[in-house]
């Protein structure tokens, strides 16, 4: 179990944490189960929609369905949000297929794809929040170098776009030396959210 006091972790509520994130933040969560992950993603997207931010979610169909059901339960009309371009959901595997070449992210193809996506999102929204699960899919396949490179490409997008990016990895996917693997991934991010089971209203986090 993580000793938050000794390791410099801070405690917050999910609502406050997601309300105070910066447009340039690149956040990671390495989670132990889907409930923890979906609680965090719900807070990320829900608070963004309340703030008037545009949402881009690139995830597995199962996770898209799960989060949309949660948002509906909060009272959001997903059909209206989609039709107004305020919520864009994409299949992570289909997106990967558009820019992966020989198991490696092609920078030009990725940049063209993301540039077009952000242009679409900015038509109706000033600020953007994006969630991406493509990196987790690459990591699960053992394409560790490609994963880190894709994280770097996202950081390059940050150099020309002000947006908040949230990435999440299932802890079970870390089959190597877990501490070394986690350190490799986390160094590409600005904040880490704890992914261990906890009350759905609170979060432990620290700056990288």
C-alpha positions, 0 to 999 in steps of 0.5 A: 500500500502506498505511504502517501505521507512519506512520498510527497502525495497530496490529497484532494477531492476529484472535483477540486483536482480536476477543477484546478488542472492546468491546460498544459497538464499531462496526467497519468494514472496506473490503475488497479481496477476499472472502477478506480479508472472510470471514477477518475475518467468520469471526474475528468470528463464531467468537470470538463463538460460543466466548465464548457470544455470540449472533450476528446476521448480515444478509448476502447469501445467498452470504456467509451460505453461505460463512461457514457453511461456514467455521464448519462446518469449525471444528467448529460445528454450525450446525443446533444453533446455529440451533435454539437461537437462538444464530445468526440469519442473515438475507437483507440484501435482504429486510431492507432491503425491510422498512424502506426507503421511497422509497430512504430508511431509515424510522427507525420501521420500522427501529427496530421491526424491529431491536428485535424481532430483538434481543429474539429474540436475547436470549432465549438470549444475554446478549451479541450480535454483529451483522454487517450488509451492508445498508449496503454494498448501499445504497452499491453502488446509489449511495444514499450519503446513505441509507447514512450515515443507516442507519449513524446509525440503527445508532448509535442502536441502540447507545444502548439496546443493548450489542452489537458491530456489524461492517460491511463494504464492498467497496472496488470500490464506492467509485466517487467520490473514494475518500478522501472517500467512505471518510472519510464512512463511517468517521466513523460507526464506532469502529474500522477494520480494514484490508481489504488482502490479508494473512495470515488470522491477523493484522489491522491496525486503528486507532481512528477 
